[in-house]
Amino acid sequence: MLASLCFVLAGCTVGPNYHRPSVPMAPAFSQVTSPPNPLNGGWKQAQPEDTALRGKWWEIYQDSQLNQLEEKITISNQTLKAAMDEYFQAREQVRVARSNYYPTVSAGPSVSRTRESYNQPNTQRSVTKYQYNTFTLEGQALWEPDLWGQVRRTVEQARANAQASAADLANVELSIRSELATDYFEMRGLDTQQVLFDRTVSDYTDYYNLTKIRFKGGVATDVDVAEAETQLRTTRAQAIDIAVARSQYEHAIATLVGVTASSFSLPAMPLRLRLSDIPSSVPSALLERRPDIAAAERRTAAANAQIGVAISAYYPTISLNGVGGFESTNPGTWIQGPSALWGLGGSALETLFDAGRRHAITQQTRDAYDMQVANYRQTVLVAFQEVEDNLVALRVLNEEATVESAAVDSAKRSLLLSTKRYKGGVTTYLEVLSAQTAQLNNERTSADITTRQFVASVALIKALGGGWNTTQLPNP
């Protein structure tokens, strides 16, 4: 009767059922129109047939070297491996929780030799055997039926935590891959500046030689020679300094792909790629495409399930147990019908007084759920902010690149005119020096803007989830 009652009550699950919390939502991102004719590409609003980024998002840059480096992440990055092992642990915890649905069964033989006291009370000395053997083969089963849904809520919690861990794994991978792409473009941007400085040093060397020739001819002053030499040596020092920053980015890339910095090198390649269009989407899509949002939402579900686990402590604990086997004093009659033994039983235990412990634990789980809801909503807000920030950055940088390109052309023309004026004796070398500085600064700024455009595009891809979506979450 007790077992039948357990099966009848087994459908009862205490605690609140989970519903995804509401989050603040905008109908669209504010930056919804790409700038006209962007210099280096930019971003575009996703069309209905677009499902945002897909799979290997880094391939949109069409850079074979970057593709090769990104492929090494999965194989060699140790941070990613650690995150993967953490997910495996969470997945196994689901199996641990699910095992509580079933009874625990144990069995084993035992053999003993016993000698009783000859002087024990009520001894019939003529018939009592004071020494005898006991051979036992016994099995036991213990089951606590999940009447109130404690196990179901525990499994629900473990599954949500495992899915959160899987989303964490996806977020770690996205962060590592985007960090690699960022470091790669920063390094190539420095390669662009290195080419610029090498050319500039060569040009300044020619100017320096020109001033020396003019000085020997009595046309220029010693001040012109000193200024030209100062400009040349300063630029050489700046060119050397670029190598330090480039090495640091190269070493960072080596660590990300899982090799020692001393054994890794990349050839210099100026950044002359075209920035591809990046599909954006409506804000609500971020809830499905950002792994950090998915992880926060799954942890909210786990916190909700924990409330049910806490509430189940208010209900009695029902246990069913059974024992069966064989027992004999003689090995020859051990496994025989007359040697059989069995027993069945059950118990119910209800806590009557705990000084408010269960109430406090239940309230604690409710507070933990509220905290996770707040964290989830904050994660969504930060995600919206990151997308908006990088959309603005790309728009502004595209405009800035167009203006800076015109400034570079003007600076080149100014230097050309100043050089002609200096050679014609119309002006001093100071005018040439100013024009040289203006041209170098503008060309360096232009190269830096290009690098920042690529870095902002990587940041936008990361903010959009990098092609990941919640359909990739496992269901352990």
VEXDREN-2710 file (C-alpha; in Angstrom, 1 decimal):
% VEXDREN-2710
k/r/px/py/pz
1/MET/0.0/0.0/0.0
2/LEU/2.9/2.3/0.8
3/ALA/4.5/1.7/-2.5
4/SER/1.2/2.3/-4.3
5/LEU/0.8/5.6/-2.5
6/CYS/4.3/6.6/-3.5
7/PHE/3.6/6.0/-7.2
8/VAL/0.4/8.1/-6.9
9/LEU/2.2/11.0/-5.3
10/ALA/5.2/10.8/-7.6
11/GLY/3.7/13.4/-10.0
12/CYS/3.8/16.1/-7.4
13/THR/6.6/18.7/-7.8
14/VAL/6.8/21.5/-5.4
15/GLY/8.4/24.9/-6.1
16/PRO/7.7/27.5/-8.8
17/ASN/7.9/26.5/-12.5
18/TYR/10.5/28.5/-14.4
19/HIS/9.6/31.3/-16.8
20/ARG/12.3/33.4/-18.5
21/PRO/12.4/36.8/-16.8
22/SER/11.5/39.8/-18.8
23/VAL/14.3/42.1/-19.9
24/PRO/14.5/45.7/-21.1
25/MET/14.3/45.7/-24.9
26/ALA/14.6/48.3/-27.7
27/PRO/12.9/47.7/-31.1
28/ALA/16.1/48.4/-33.0
29/PHE/19.7/49.6/-32.5
30/SER/20.1/53.4/-32.9
31/GLN/22.8/53.0/-35.5
32/VAL/20.7/51.5/-38.2
33/THR/22.0/53.3/-41.3
34/SER/25.5/52.7/-42.6
35/PRO/27.5/55.7/-43.7
36/PRO/27.5/56.5/-47.4
37/ASN/30.3/54.9/-49.4
38/PRO/32.5/54.0/-46.4
39/LEU/36.2/54.0/-47.1
40/ASN/37.0/50.6/-45.7
41/GLY/33.6/48.9/-45.6
42/GLY/31.6/48.8/-42.4
43/TRP/28.4/47.2/-41.2
44/LYS/25.0/46.6/-42.6
45/GLN/21.5/45.9/-41.1
46/ALA/20.5/42.3/-41.4
47/GLN/17.8/41.4/-43.9
48/PRO/15.1/38.8/-43.1
49/GLU/17.1/36.1/-44.9
50/ASP/20.2/36.9/-42.9
51/THR/20.8/34.9/-39.8
52/ALA/23.7/37.1/-38.7
53/LEU/27.2/35.6/-38.6
54/ARG/27.7/32.0/-39.2
55/GLY/30.3/29.5/-38.0
56/LYS/33.9/30.6/-38.7
57/TRP/33.2/34.3/-38.5
58/TRP/36.9/35.3/-38.9
59/GLU/36.8/34.1/-42.5
60/ILE/34.9/37.2/-43.5
61/TYR/38.3/39.1/-43.4
62/GLN/39.6/36.7/-46.1
63/ASP/43.1/36.5/-44.5
64/SER/44.7/33.1/-44.8
65/GLN/47.2/33.8/-42.0
66/LEU/44.4/34.7/-39.6
67/ASN/42.4/31.6/-40.6
68/GLN/45.4/29.4/-39.9
69/LEU/45.9/30.9/-36.5
70/GLU/42.2/30.7/-35.5
71/GLU/42.2/27.0/-36.5
72/LYS/44.9/26.3/-33.9
73/ILE/42.8/27.7/-31.1
74/THR/40.6/24.6/-30.8
75/ILE/43.6/22.3/-30.7
76/SER/46.1/24.1/-28.5
77/ASN/44.6/26.8/-26.4
78/GLN/44.8/25.8/-22.7
79/THR/42.2/28.2/-21.4
80/LEU/39.7/26.7/-23.8
81/LYS/40.6/23.2/-22.7
82/ALA/40.1/24.1/-19.1
83/ALA/36.7/25.6/-19.9
84/MET/35.8/22.4/-21.8
85/ASP/36.8/20.2/-18.8
86/GLU/34.6/22.4/-16.6
87/TYR/31.7/21.8/-18.8
88/PHE/32.3/18.0/-18.8
89/GLN/32.2/18.2/-15.0
90/ALA/28.9/20.0/-15.0
91/ARG/27.5/17.5/-17.5
92/GLU/28.4/14.5/-15.3
93/GLN/26.7/16.2/-12.4
94/VAL/23.4/15.8/-14.3
95/ARG/24.0/12.0/-14.3
96/VAL/24.8/12.2/-10.6
97/ALA/21.5/14.0/-9.9
98/ARG/19.5/11.7/-12.2
99/SER/20.8/8.6/-10.4
100/ASN/18.6/9.5/-7.4
101/TYR/15.5/8.5/-9.3
102/TYR/16.5/4.9/-8.8
103/PRO/16.9/2.6/-5.8
104/THR/20.4/1.8/-4.4
105/VAL/21.0/-1.9/-4.6
106/SER/23.9/-3.7/-2.8
107/ALA/24.8/-7.4/-2.4
108/GLY/27.6/-9.5/-1.1
109/PRO/28.5/-12.7/0.8
110/SER/29.9/-12.9/4.3
111/VAL/31.4/-15.8/6.2
112/SER/32.0/-15.8/10.0
113/ARG/33.1/-18.3/12.7
114/THR/31.5/-17.7/16.1
115/ARG/32.2/-19.0/19.6
116/GLU/29.7/-18.2/22.3
117/SER/30.3/-18.1/26.0
118/TYR/29.8/-21.4/27.8
119/ASN/28.6/-19.5/30.9
120/GLN/26.1/-17.3/29.2
121/PRO/22.6/-17.1/30.8
122/ASN/19.9/-19.6/29.9
123/THR/22.4/-22.1/28.4
124/GLN/21.2/-25.6/27.8
125/ARG/24.6/-27.3/28.0
126/SER/23.5/-30.5/26.5
127/VAL/22.3/-29.1/23.2
128/THR/23.8/-25.7/22.7
129/LYS/26.7/-25.4/20.1
130/TYR/29.2/-22.9/21.4
131/GLN/31.1/-22.8/18.1
132/TYR/29.5/-22.5/14.7
133/ASN/29.9/-21.1/11.2
134/THR/27.6/-18.6/9.4
135/PHE/27.5/-18.4/5.6
136/THR/25.4/-15.4/4.3
137/LEU/24.6/-14.2/0.8
138/GLU/22.4/-11.1/1.2
139/GLY/21.2/-8.3/-1.0
140/GLN/19.7/-4.9/0.1
141/ALA/17.7/-2.3/-1.8
142/LEU/16.9/1.2/-0.5
143/TRP/14.7/3.7/-2.4
144/GLU/13.5/7.2/-1.6
145/PRO/10.7/7.8/-4.1
146/ASP/10.6/11.4/-5.4
147/LEU/7.2/12.3/-4.1
148/TRP/7.7/16.0/-3.8
149/GLY/9.9/16.5/-6.9
150/GLN/13.2/17.1/-5.0
151/VAL/15.1/14.9/-7.4
152/ARG/13.3/16.4/-10.4
153/ARG/14.2/19.9/-9.3
154/THR/17.8/18.8/-8.6
155/VAL/18.1/17.3/-12.1
156/GLU/16.5/20.4/-13.5
157/GLN/19.1/22.5/-11.7
158/ALA/22.0/20.4/-12.7
159/ARG/20.9/20.4/-16.3
160/ALA/20.5/24.2/-16.3
161/ASN/24.0/24.6/-14.7
162/ALA/25.5/22.2/-17.4
163/GLN/23.9/24.3/-20.1
164/ALA/25.3/27.5/-18.5
165/SER/28.7/25.9/-18.4
166/ALA/28.3/25.0/-22.1
167/ALA/27.5/28.7/-22.8
168/ASP/30.5/29.7/-20.7
169/LEU/32.6/27.5/-22.9
170/ALA/31.2/29.1/-26.0
171/ASN/31.8/32.6/-24.5
172/VAL/35.4/31.7/-23.6
173/GLU/36.0/30.4/-27.2
174/LEU/34.5/33.6/-28.6
175/SER/36.6/35.8/-26.3
176/ILE/39.8/33.9/-27.2
177/ARG/39.1/34.0/-30.9
178/SER/38.2/37.7/-30.9
179/GLU/41.3/38.5/-28.8
180/LEU/43.4/36.6/-31.3
181/ALA/41.9/38.6/-34.2
182/THR/42.3/41.9/-32.3
183/ASP/46.0/41.2/-31.6
184/TYR/46.5/40.1/-35.1
185/PHE/45.1/43.3/-36.6
186/GLU/46.9/45.4/-34.1
187/MET/50.2/43.7/-35.1
188/ARG/49.5/44.2/-38.8
189/GLY/48.6/47.8/-38.1
190/LEU/52.0/48.2/-36.6
191/ASP/53.5/46.6/-39.7
192/THR/51.8/49.3/-41.7
193/GLN/53.3/51.9/-39.5
194/GLN/56.7/50.2/-39.8
195/VAL/56.6/50.5/-43.6
196/LEU/55.6/54.1/-43.2
197/PHE/58.5/54.9/-40.9
198/ASP/61.0/53.0/-43.1
199/ARG/59.9/55.1/-46.1
200/THR/59.9/58.2/-44.0
201/VAL/63.4/57.5/-42.7
202/SER/64.6/57.0/-46.2
203/ASP/63.0/60.3/-47.3
204/TYR/64.4/62.2/-44.3
205/THR/67.9/60.8/-45.1
206/ASP/67.6/62.4/-48.5
207/TYR/66.5/65.7/-46.9
208/TYR/69.5/65.5/-44.5
209/ASN/71.9/64.9/-47.4
210/LEU/70.3/67.8/-49.2
211/THR/70.8/70.2/-46.3
212/LYS/74.5/69.1/-46.0
213/ILE/75.1/69.7/-49.7
214/ARG/73.4/73.1/-49.5
215/PHE/75.4/74.0/-46.4
216/LYS/78.7/73.2/-48.2
217/GLY/77.5/75.3/-51.1
218/GLY/76.8/78.2/-48.7
219/VAL/73.1/78.2/-49.4
220/ALA/71.9/76.7/-46.2
221/THR/72.9/77.3/-42.6
222/ASP/74.3/74.9/-40.0
223/VAL/70.9/75.2/-38.3
224/ASP/69.2/73.6/-41.3
225/VAL/71.6/70.7/-41.1
226/ALA/71.0/70.3/-37.3
227/GLU/67.2/70.4/-37.8
228/ALA/67.3/67.8/-40.6
229/GLU/69.5/65.5/-38.5
230/THR/67.3/65.8/-35.4
231/GLN/64.2/65.0/-37.5
232/LEU/66.0/62.0/-39.0
233/ARG/67.2/60.6/-35.7
234/THR/63.9/61.1/-33.9
235/THR/62.1/59.3/-36.7
236/ARG/64.5/56.4/-36.6
237/ALA/63.9/56.1/-32.8
238/GLN/60.2/56.0/-33.4
239/ALA/60.6/53.3/-36.0
240/ILE/62.6/51.2/-33.6
241/ASP/60.1/51.6/-30.9
242/ILE/57.3/50.1/-33.1
243/ALA/59.3/46.8/-33.0
244/VAL/58.7/46.5/-29.2
245/ALA/54.9/46.7/-29.4
246/ARG/54.9/44.4/-32.4
247/SER/56.8/41.8/-30.5
248/GLN/54.4/42.0/-27.6
249/TYR/51.4/41.3/-29.9
250/GLU/53.3/38.5/-31.6
251/HIS/54.0/36.9/-28.2
252/ALA/50.3/37.3/-27.1
253/ILE/49.3/35.5/-30.3
254/ALA/51.7/32.7/-29.5
255/THR/50.2/32.2/-26.1
256/LEU/46.7/32.1/-27.6
257/VAL/47.6/29.4/-30.1
258/GLY/49.3/27.4/-27.4
259/VAL/53.0/27.7/-28.3
260/THR/56.0/29.3/-26.6
261/ALA/56.7/32.8/-27.6
262/SER/60.4/32.0/-28.3
263/SER/59.4/29.5/-31.0
264/PHE/56.8/31.6/-32.7
265/SER/57.1/34.3/-35.3
266/LEU/54.9/35.9/-38.0
267/PRO/56.2/37.7/-41.1
268/ALA/55.5/41.4/-41.4
269/MET/52.4/42.1/-43.4
270/PRO/51.0/45.6/-43.6
271/LEU/47.2/45.9/-43.0
272/ARG/45.8/46.4/-46.5
273/LEU/42.7/44.3/-46.3
274/ARG/39.2/45.5/-47.1
275/LEU/36.9/45.6/-44.1
276/SER/33.9/43.3/-44.9
277/ASP/30.3/44.1/-44.1
278/ILE/29.1/42.8/-40.8
279/PRO/25.4/41.8/-40.5
280/SER/23.7/43.3/-37.5
281/SER/20.2/42.3/-36.3
282/VAL/17.4/43.4/-34.0
283/PRO/18.2/43.6/-30.3
284/SER/16.0/40.7/-29.4
285/ALA/18.2/38.4/-31.4
286/LEU/21.0/39.0/-28.9
287/LEU/19.1/36.9/-26.3
288/GLU/19.6/33.9/-28.6
289/ARG/23.1/34.7/-30.0
290/ARG/25.1/35.9/-27.0
291/PRO/26.6/33.0/-25.0
292/ASP/27.1/35.1/-21.9
293/ILE/23.4/36.0/-22.0
294/ALA/22.5/32.4/-22.4
295/ALA/24.7/31.4/-19.5
296/ALA/23.1/34.1/-17.2
297/GLU/19.6/32.9/-18.2
298/ARG/20.4/29.3/-17.6
299/ARG/21.8/30.1/-14.1
300/THR/18.6/31.9/-13.4
301/ALA/16.7/28.7/-14.3
302/ALA/19.0/26.7/-12.0
303/ALA/18.4/29.2/-9.2
304/ASN/14.6/28.8/-9.7
305/ALA/14.9/25.0/-9.5
306/GLN/16.8/25.3/-6.2
307/ILE/13.8/27.0/-4.7
308/GLY/11.8/23.8/-5.3
309/VAL/14.6/21.7/-3.7
310/ALA/14.4/23.9/-0.6
311/ILE/10.6/23.7/-0.4
312/SER/10.7/19.9/-0.6
313/ALA/12.4/19.9/2.8
314/TYR/9.0/20.8/4.4
315/TYR/7.6/17.4/3.4
316/PRO/8.3/14.0/5.0
317/THR/11.1/11.8/3.7
318/ILE/9.7/8.4/2.6
319/SER/12.1/5.4/2.4
320/LEU/11.4/1.9/1.2
321/ASN/13.8/-0.9/1.9
322/GLY/14.1/-4.6/1.2
323/VAL/16.5/-7.4/2.1
324/GLY/16.8/-10.9/0.8
325/GLY/19.3/-13.7/0.5
326/PHE/20.5/-17.0/2.0
327/GLU/22.0/-17.9/5.3
328/SER/23.3/-21.3/6.7
329/THR/25.8/-22.8/9.1
330/ASN/26.8/-25.3/6.5
331/PRO/28.3/-24.5/3.0
332/GLY/26.4/-27.5/1.6
333/THR/23.0/-26.1/2.5
334/TRP/23.9/-22.4/1.8
335/ILE/22.1/-21.8/-1.4
336/GLN/18.9/-23.8/-0.8
337/GLY/15.2/-23.0/-0.3
338/PRO/15.2/-23.5/3.5
339/SER/18.1/-21.1/3.9
340/ALA/16.3/-18.2/2.2
341/LEU/15.6/-15.0/4.1
342/TRP/13.8/-11.8/3.2
343/GLY/12.3/-8.7/4.7
344/LEU/10.4/-5.6/3.5
345/GLY/9.9/-2.3/5.2
346/GLY/9.3/1.4/4.9
347/SER/9.7/4.5/7.0
348/ALA/8.5/8.1/6.9
349/LEU/10.4/10.9/8.7
350/GLU/9.0/14.4/9.1
351/THR/11.0/17.3/10.8
352/LEU/8.8/18.9/13.4
353/PHE/11.1/21.6/14.7
354/ASP/14.3/23.1/13.2
355/ALA/14.3/26.6/14.7
356/GLY/13.4/28.2/11.3
357/ARG/16.2/26.5/9.4
358/ARG/14.1/25.4/6.4
359/HIS/12.4/28.8/6.2
360/ALA/15.8/30.6/6.1
361/ILE/17.1/28.2/3.4
362/THR/14.0/28.7/1.3
363/GLN/14.2/32.4/1.6
364/GLN/17.9/32.2/0.8
365/THR/17.2/30.4/-2.5
366/ARG/14.5/33.0/-3.4
367/ASP/17.1/35.8/-2.8
368/ALA/19.6/33.9/-4.9
369/TYR/17.0/33.7/-7.7
370/ASP/16.4/37.4/-7.5
371/MET/20.1/38.0/-7.7
372/GLN/20.4/35.8/-10.8
373/VAL/17.5/37.7/-12.4
374/ALA/19.3/41.0/-11.8
375/ASN/22.5/39.6/-13.2
376/TYR/20.7/38.3/-16.3
377/ARG/19.1/41.7/-17.0
378/GLN/22.4/43.5/-16.4
379/THR/24.1/41.1/-18.9
380/VAL/21.5/41.9/-21.5
381/LEU/21.9/45.7/-20.9
382/VAL/25.7/45.4/-21.2
383/ALA/25.3/43.4/-24.4
384/PHE/23.1/46.1/-26.0
385/GLN/25.6/48.7/-24.9
386/GLU/28.5/46.8/-26.5
387/VAL/26.7/46.5/-29.8
388/GLU/25.8/50.2/-29.8
389/ASP/29.3/51.3/-28.8
390/ASN/30.9/49.4/-31.7
391/LEU/28.3/50.4/-34.2
392/VAL/29.0/54.0/-33.3
393/ALA/32.7/53.3/-33.4
394/LEU/32.6/51.9/-36.9
395/ARG/30.4/54.7/-38.2
396/VAL/32.6/57.4/-36.7
397/LEU/35.8/55.8/-37.8
398/ASN/34.5/55.5/-41.4
399/GLU/33.8/59.2/-41.4
400/GLU/37.1/59.9/-39.7
401/ALA/39.0/57.8/-42.3
402/THR/37.5/59.7/-45.1
403/VAL/38.4/63.1/-43.6
404/GLU/41.9/61.8/-42.6
405/SER/42.5/60.5/-46.2
406/ALA/42.0/64.0/-47.5
407/ALA/44.3/65.4/-44.7
408/VAL/47.1/63.1/-45.8
409/ASP/46.7/64.3/-49.4
410/SER/46.9/67.9/-48.2
411/ALA/49.9/67.2/-46.1
412/LYS/51.7/65.6/-49.0
413/ARG/51.0/68.5/-51.2
414/SER/52.1/70.9/-48.5
415/LEU/55.5/69.1/-48.1
416/LEU/56.0/69.1/-51.9
417/LEU/55.4/72.9/-52.1
418/SER/57.6/73.6/-49.0
419/THR/60.4/71.5/-50.5
420/LYS/60.2/73.5/-53.8
421/ARG/60.2/76.8/-51.8
422/TYR/63.2/75.7/-49.8
423/LYS/65.2/74.6/-52.8
424/GLY/64.4/77.9/-54.4
425/GLY/65.6/79.8/-51.4
426/VAL/62.2/81.3/-50.7
427/THR/61.8/79.9/-47.2
428/THR/63.8/78.3/-44.4
429/TYR/64.1/74.6/-43.6
430/LEU/61.8/75.1/-40.6
431/GLU/58.9/75.3/-43.0
432/VAL/59.9/72.0/-44.6
433/LEU/60.3/70.5/-41.1
434/SER/56.8/71.5/-40.1
435/ALA/55.4/70.0/-43.4
436/GLN/57.3/66.8/-42.8
437/THR/56.0/66.5/-39.3
438/ALA/52.4/67.2/-40.4
439/GLN/52.6/64.6/-43.2
440/LEU/54.1/61.9/-40.9
441/ASN/51.5/62.5/-38.2
442/ASN/48.6/62.4/-40.6
443/GLU/49.8/59.3/-42.3
444/ARG/50.3/57.6/-39.0
445/THR/46.9/58.7/-37.9
446/SER/45.4/57.3/-41.0
447/ALA/47.1/53.9/-40.4
448/ASP/45.9/54.0/-36.8
449/ILE/42.3/54.6/-37.9
450/THR/42.4/51.6/-40.2
451/THR/43.7/49.4/-37.4
452/ARG/40.9/50.8/-35.1
453/GLN/38.3/50.0/-37.8
454/PHE/39.4/46.3/-37.9
455/VAL/39.5/46.1/-34.1
456/ALA/36.1/47.7/-33.8
457/SER/34.7/45.2/-36.3
458/VAL/36.1/42.3/-34.3
459/ALA/34.5/43.8/-31.1
460/LEU/31.2/44.2/-33.0
461/ILE/31.3/40.5/-34.1
462/LYS/32.0/39.5/-30.5
463/ALA/29.2/41.7/-29.2
464/LEU/26.8/40.1/-31.7
465/GLY/27.7/36.6/-30.5
466/GLY/30.1/35.6/-33.2
467/GLY/27.6/33.3/-35.0
468/TRP/26.7/31.3/-31.9
469/ASN/23.1/30.7/-31.0
470/THR/21.2/28.9/-28.2
471/THR/20.3/25.9/-30.5
472/GLN/23.9/24.8/-29.8
473/LEU/23.2/24.3/-26.1
474/PRO/23.4/20.6/-25.2
475/ASN/20.5/18.9/-23.4
476/PRO/22.4/16.6/-21.0
END
